[in-house]
Amino acid sequence: MATAIINGRRVQVPDVATIEDIRKAGGIDKGRSVIRRTREGNFVVRPGEEVTVKDGEVFADAPPRIKG
């Protein structure tokens, strides 16, 4: 298990996590987007995507983006 920071809280997540694992650990509602923050930028974690999580990795949530 890796220690990630989700919305400012340190939580345990699997080393290879799905969006549902991150949502559950961070208490993020289903209707919100999960954002992975890195030095290269902010990236949306998509449903079905598996993320390799390292200790200290940062995630946040945001309202879904709607175009138009």
NORWOFEN-V316421 format. One record per backbone hydrogen bond with DSSP energy under -0.5 kcal/mol. CO is the residue of the C=O (numbers start at 1). NH is the residue of the N-H. If there is no record, write none. Layout:
BEGIN
CO_NH ; CO_NH
END
This chain:
BEGIN
2_4 ; 2_13 ; 3_56 ; 4_6 ; 4_11 ; 5_7 ; 5_59 ; 6_9 ; 9_6 ; 9_11 ; 11_4 ; 13_2 ; 15_17 ; 15_53 ; 17_51 ; 18_22 ; 19_23 ; 20_24 ; 21_25 ; 22_26 ; 23_27 ; 23_28 ; 29_32 ; 31_64 ; 33_35 ; 33_62 ; 34_45 ; 35_37 ; 35_60 ; 36_38 ; 36_43 ; 37_58 ; 38_41 ; 41_38 ; 43_36 ; 44_46 ; 45_34 ; 46_49 ; 49_19 ; 51_17 ; 51_53 ; 54_57 ; 57_5 ; 58_37 ; 59_7 ; 60_35 ; 62_33 ; 65_67
END
